[in-house]
Amino acid sequence: MINTFRAHTKIKPLLLIAAFLLPSSLLQAQTPGAMPMPEVTIYHLEGRRSERIVWLMEELGLDYELVYTRGNLGASMASIRALGHEMPMAPTVVYGDQILVESGAIIEMIMQRHAGGKLAPALDSDDFPEYQMWMHYAEGSLAARLFSDYRAWRIQPPTARSPLVDSEAVVQFAENFLADNEWFGGSVFSAADIMMLFPLNVATTLALVDVDSFPHVADWKM
């Protein structure tokens, strides 16, 4: 079952409390190879790709500050613009003294530096190549084609809508994979599932595809 995050202004996971109670050697053993995490601030818009970063941080038990105004996209966007970055978008993440955009790149960086082997299949496993494929398919093919259809549909009358790039095909690929696999990482939940939820939600929420035609996607989202 997929559980999305609960939004708070500041989140201090229990892992931070454990840092004061457990020997540092024990904590390091739980996350082998993980680098220390700098201060992280996530600038968020509800219903946007920034939810991926929040969800990932929650799953990894990492500390972060969340900046957004609940129910007010304009105010949330104003907070992002106030940073003065030339590409104001969600997510915008302040990572130490750097300002980062692009959810997929941010997730990949956090996974490589701070996940300590969590939320990804082993490099030498059969699941890893397909995990890596879905990490990039989420934006490279799925989201790109869905939003191409959406833009075309907005300028067409509802009675004359015709997909130009076939949203059904890109969702069907995911459906077929889930017919044989529980998760996009194969046998276990992974960062690939976090990447894939946003575009699959877009596909059904914007009625680009018929949700009833993709039962395995629907079950995966439960």
Order of alpha helices (4+ residues) and beta strands (2+ residues): beta-alpha-alpha-beta-alpha-beta-alpha-beta-beta-alpha-alpha-alpha-alpha-alpha-alpha
